[in-house]
Amino acid sequence: MRELALLSSRLYVGSGLLTGDLGSVHALTSPPPRTFVLTDRNCRTYARRVESCFRGSGSEVKVLALPAGEPQKKLATAAKIYDTLAREGFDRKTLFVAVGGGVITDLGGFVASTYMRGLPLVLVPTTLLGQVDAAIGGKTAVNLPQGKNLVGTFYQPRAVLMDPEALRTVPAREYVSGLGEVVKYGMIRDAAFFEYLERNVEALRKRDPHVLEEVVYRCAAIKADVVTQDERESGLRAILNYGHTIGHALEAAGAFRLLSHGEAISVGMEAEAFIAMELGMVQVDVLAAQNRLLKLCGLPTRVKKLPRQRVLAALRLDKKGVDGRARFVLPEGIGKVRFGVEVAPDLITSALRTVSL
């Protein structure tokens, strides 16, 4: 097992961390008198193991399993969880454990950060997207109909427990979706990691355990380094949003059902790389390398045409924008990006055309 420090959090990456005897979980998270476990119906196997772990150590445990999917990531669902916590009499000493993918860790983190002004939190991501991105860094959020992650907090968990072996059972589309964030890390921060992905993409698609553990660890290390330098996205942390400005707008325009998050980020990276090329920031070979790796990962680089006005309306609500104008993270090469770039509306429209089928 490998460990990373991130501000007040500790990140643990290790095959068998959850699928073994769970003895390491006892060592990493001192059992409280009471534990609340939030999960979804696809992740109940791992949630039961976490439940058993804490019950065995003398903690009283309540498990709440939600329907799976992005539509659960909303204020109405958060309100139902608050109601459960209040009815059951959970207090500020209750340990809140979120077991699942990015929806559960985002939603669970939001509830834990706001109920009674904050409960101790442990995240157990069970999807690739959760392990390489969503559960790391302390961002919590829920969606509004107008856009993604518009209501949220910054709240560091005590620990994030990442077991790559849990990814063996993730459905194919969901697993491939997580590869969108993996490619992003190579593009924004680490050309050597990008090359590693190119060399090992076939093994990664086959979920080779050694490659997968290395990928999860290196992505977590990149994000931990960036967030440690800029916890609240006042500067450097913005680079983590490469592909997300247009990607989030595509998700919102599709009512969070047409594209998964990683699929939308893949298309968003393609559009934003095109913008960078048009601005003279990169040459076409960078676009070609990114496009090739995304396709080798099985990710989409184009999307069925969406109502352009709906996409542009979502862009105006982007959290990185100023006065209703989006600010972009754009590549300057593989492993290097520039953040805070304002882009003319006509160029954004052209970029959307390039990724439309």
C-alpha positions in Angstrom: 0.0 0.0 0.0 1.2 3.5 -0.9 0.3 6.7 1.0 0.1 10.3 -0.1 -0.4 13.4 2.0 -2.8 16.1 0.9 -3.3 18.9 3.4 -5.2 17.3 6.3 -6.1 14.2 4.3 -4.3 11.0 3.7 -4.6 9.1 0.5 -4.1 5.3 0.5 -3.6 3.3 -2.8 -3.3 -0.4 -2.6 -4.6 -3.5 -4.3 -6.5 -5.6 -1.8 -7.2 -2.6 0.5 -10.9 -3.4 0.4 -11.0 -6.8 -1.2 -8.7 -8.4 1.5 -9.5 -8.8 5.2 -10.0 -5.0 5.7 -7.6 -5.1 8.6 -5.9 -2.0 7.0 -9.2 -0.1 7.3 -9.2 -0.6 11.0 -5.7 0.8 11.2 -6.4 3.9 9.0 -9.8 5.0 10.5 -10.3 4.7 14.2 -13.8 3.4 14.7 -16.2 6.0 16.2 -19.2 5.2 18.4 -21.5 5.6 15.3 -20.9 5.4 11.6 -23.1 6.5 8.7 -22.4 4.8 5.3 -23.7 6.3 2.1 -23.6 4.2 -1.0 -25.6 3.4 -4.1 -27.2 0.1 -5.1 -24.4 -0.8 -7.5 -21.8 -0.6 -4.7 -23.6 -2.4 -1.9 -21.0 -5.3 -1.9 -18.2 -3.0 -0.8 -20.5 -1.0 1.4 -21.4 -4.2 3.3 -17.7 -4.9 3.8 -17.1 -1.5 5.2 -20.2 -1.9 7.4 -19.0 -5.2 8.7 -15.6 -3.7 9.4 -16.9 -1.0 11.6 -19.6 -3.1 13.3 -16.8 -5.6 14.1 -14.9 -2.9 15.9 -17.9 -1.9 18.0 -19.4 1.0 16.0 -23.1 1.3 15.5 -23.6 1.5 11.7 -26.4 2.8 9.5 -26.3 2.2 5.7 -28.2 4.2 3.1 -28.1 2.9 -0.5 -29.4 5.3 -3.2 -30.3 4.6 -6.8 -27.2 4.9 -8.9 -26.5 7.7 -11.4 -25.8 11.4 -11.9 -29.5 12.3 -11.4 -29.1 11.6 -7.7 -26.5 14.4 -7.3 -29.0 17.1 -6.4 -30.2 19.2 -3.5 -33.4 17.1 -3.2 -31.3 14.0 -2.5 -29.1 15.8 -0.1 -32.2 16.9 1.8 -33.3 13.3 2.1 -29.9 12.3 3.6 -30.1 15.2 6.0 -33.5 14.0 7.1 -32.2 10.5 7.7 -29.3 11.8 9.7 -31.5 13.9 11.9 -34.2 11.2 12.4 -31.5 8.7 13.4 -30.0 11.2 15.9 -26.5 11.3 14.3 -24.3 14.0 15.8 -21.0 15.7 15.0 -19.0 12.7 16.3 -20.6 10.4 13.7 -18.1 9.2 11.0 -19.6 9.7 7.5 -18.3 7.2 5.0 -19.1 7.5 1.3 -18.6 4.3 -0.7 -19.1 4.5 -4.4 -18.3 6.5 -7.6 -17.9 10.2 -8.1 -21.6 10.9 -7.6 -21.6 9.3 -4.1 -18.3 10.9 -3.1 -19.3 14.3 -4.3 -22.8 14.1 -2.8 -21.6 12.5 0.4 -18.8 15.0 0.9 -21.3 17.8 0.4 -23.7 16.4 3.0 -20.9 15.6 5.5 -19.5 19.1 5.1 -22.8 20.9 5.8 -24.7 18.7 8.3 -24.1 20.2 11.8 -21.4 22.2 10.1 -19.3 19.2 9.4 -18.9 15.5 10.2 -15.6 13.6 10.0 -15.5 12.1 6.5 -13.9 9.1 4.8 -14.2 8.4 1.1 -14.0 5.0 -0.5 -14.2 5.5 -4.3 -15.0 2.3 -6.2 -14.8 3.6 -9.8 -11.8 4.7 -11.8 -13.2 8.3 -12.0 -13.6 8.4 -8.3 -10.1 7.0 -7.5 -8.2 9.3 -9.9 -10.2 12.5 -9.5 -13.6 12.9 -7.9 -12.6 11.7 -4.4 -9.3 13.6 -4.2 -8.9 17.3 -3.3 -11.8 18.2 -1.0 -14.3 19.5 -3.6 -17.9 18.5 -2.9 -20.9 19.5 -5.0 -24.4 18.9 -6.2 -25.8 19.8 -9.6 -28.6 22.3 -10.5 -30.7 21.9 -13.6 -28.8 24.9 -15.0 -25.4 23.3 -14.6 -23.0 20.9 -13.0 -21.5 21.3 -9.5 -23.0 24.7 -9.0 -23.6 24.2 -5.2 -20.7 22.9 -3.2 -18.0 23.3 -0.6 -14.3 22.7 -0.1 -14.0 20.0 2.7 -11.1 17.7 3.2 -11.8 14.1 4.2 -9.8 12.4 6.9 -8.8 9.6 4.5 -9.4 8.4 0.9 -9.1 4.6 0.5 -8.4 3.5 -3.1 -8.3 -0.2 -4.0 -7.7 -0.7 -7.8 -8.9 -4.3 -7.5 -12.4 -2.9 -6.9 -12.3 -1.6 -10.5 -12.5 -5.2 -11.9 -16.3 -5.2 -11.5 -17.0 -1.7 -12.8 -19.2 -1.8 -16.0 -17.2 -1.2 -19.2 -18.7 2.1 -20.1 -18.1 3.5 -16.6 -14.6 2.3 -16.5 -13.7 3.8 -19.9 -15.3 7.0 -18.8 -12.7 7.3 -16.0 -10.0 7.1 -18.6 -11.0 10.6 -19.8 -9.7 12.0 -16.5 -6.6 9.8 -16.7 -5.6 11.2 -20.1 -6.3 14.7 -18.7 -3.5 14.3 -16.1 -0.9 13.5 -18.8 -2.0 16.5 -20.9 -1.9 19.1 -18.0 1.1 18.1 -16.0 3.2 15.1 -17.0 4.3 14.3 -20.5 6.2 11.2 -19.2 2.9 9.9 -17.8 1.2 10.6 -21.2 3.9 8.4 -22.8 3.4 5.8 -20.2 -0.3 5.7 -21.1 0.5 5.4 -24.8 2.8 2.4 -24.1 0.4 0.7 -21.7 -3.0 1.6 -23.1 -3.9 -2.0 -24.1 -3.1 -3.3 -20.6 -5.0 -0.4 -19.1 -8.1 -1.3 -21.2 -7.7 -4.9 -20.0 -7.5 -3.6 -16.4 -4.1 -5.1 -15.8 -3.7 -4.9 -12.0 -0.1 -3.6 -12.0 -0.7 -1.0 -14.6 -4.0 0.1 -13.0 -2.4 0.5 -9.6 0.4 2.6 -11.1 -2.1 4.8 -13.0 -4.3 5.4 -10.0 -1.3 6.3 -7.8 0.3 8.6 -10.4 -3.0 10.4 -11.0 -3.6 10.8 -7.3 0.0 12.1 -6.8 -0.5 14.7 -9.5 -3.7 16.0 -8.1 -2.4 15.9 -4.5 0.5 18.0 -5.6 -1.6 20.6 -7.4 -4.3 20.8 -4.6 -1.6 21.1 -1.9 -0.4 24.3 -3.6 -3.8 25.7 -4.3 -6.7 24.2 -2.2 -9.4 26.6 -3.2 -8.8 27.1 -6.9 -7.4 30.6 -6.7 -4.8 29.8 -9.3 -2.9 26.6 -10.2 -5.7 24.2 -9.3 -7.6 25.6 -12.3 -5.5 23.4 -14.5 -7.4 20.4 -13.3 -10.4 21.8 -15.3 -8.9 21.1 -18.7 -11.7 19.8 -20.9 -14.2 20.6 -18.2 -15.4 24.0 -19.4 -17.0 22.7 -22.5 -17.3 19.2 -21.0 -19.6 20.3 -18.2 -21.6 22.4 -20.6 -22.2 19.3 -22.8 -23.3 17.3 -19.7 -25.7 20.0 -18.7 -27.1 20.4 -22.2 -27.7 16.7 -22.3 -29.5 16.8 -19.0 -26.7 14.7 -17.4 -28.0 11.6 -19.3 -26.6 11.7 -22.8 -22.9 11.7 -21.9 -21.1 10.3 -18.9 -18.7 12.7 -17.2 -15.5 11.2 -18.7 -17.1 11.0 -22.1 -18.0 14.7 -21.9 -14.5 15.6 -20.7 -12.9 13.7 -23.6 -15.0 15.7 -26.1 -14.3 18.9 -24.1 -10.5 18.3 -24.4 -10.9 17.9 -28.1 -12.8 21.1 -28.4 -10.4 23.0 -26.1 -7.3 21.7 -27.9 -8.9 23.0 -31.1 -9.3 26.4 -29.5 -5.6 26.4 -28.4 -4.5 25.5 -32.0 -6.6 28.3 -33.4 -5.0 30.7 -30.9 -1.5 29.6 -32.0 -0.8 28.0 -28.6 -0.1 24.4 -30.0 0.6 22.7 -33.2 -1.6 20.1 -34.9 0.6 17.3 -33.7 -0.5 17.9 -30.1 -4.1 17.6 -31.2 -3.3 14.4 -33.1 -1.5 12.8 -30.1 -4.4 13.6 -27.8 -7.0 12.4 -30.2 -5.1 9.2 -30.8 -4.8 8.3 -27.1 -8.4 9.2 -26.4 -9.6 6.9 -29.2 -7.3 4.1 -28.1 -8.9 4.4 -24.6 -12.3 3.9 -26.3 -13.4 7.4 -25.5 -15.6 9.6 -27.9 -14.0 12.6 -29.5 -17.3 13.7 -31.1 -20.9 14.0 -29.9 -24.3 14.0 -31.6 -25.2 17.6 -32.2 -26.7 19.3 -29.2 -28.7 22.5 -29.2 -25.9 25.1 -29.4 -27.8 27.7 -27.4 -28.3 25.2 -24.5 -24.5 24.5 -24.5 -23.7 28.2 -24.6 -26.1 29.0 -21.8 -24.4 26.4 -19.6 -21.0 27.9 -20.4 -22.2 31.2 -19.1 -22.8 29.6 -15.7 -19.3 28.0 -15.6 -17.8 28.6 -12.1 -14.5 29.7 -13.6 -16.1 32.4 -15.6 -16.1 36.2 -15.0 -19.1 38.4 -15.7 -20.7 35.5 -17.6 -17.7 34.9 -19.8 -16.0 31.5 -19.6 -12.3 31.2 -18.8 -10.5 28.2 -20.4 -7.7 25.9 -19.6 -5.8 25.4 -22.9 -2.9 23.2 -23.8 0.5 24.7 -24.7 1.9 21.2 -25.3 1.6 17.7 -23.9 2.1 18.1 -20.1 1.7 21.9 -20.0 -1.4 24.1 -20.0 -2.3 27.7 -19.4 -5.4 28.7 -17.3 -7.6 31.7 -17.2 -7.8 32.2 -21.0 -10.7 34.2 -22.3 -12.0 33.0 -25.6 -14.1 34.9 -28.2 -17.7 33.6 -28.6 -17.2 32.9 -32.3 -14.2 30.7 -31.6 -16.2 28.7 -29.0 -18.9 28.2 -31.5 -16.4 27.0 -34.1 -14.9 24.6 -31.5 -18.4 23.1 -30.8 -18.9 22.6 -34.5 -15.6 20.6 -34.7 -16.8 18.1 -32.1 -20.4 17.7 -33.4 -21.4 14.8 -35.5 
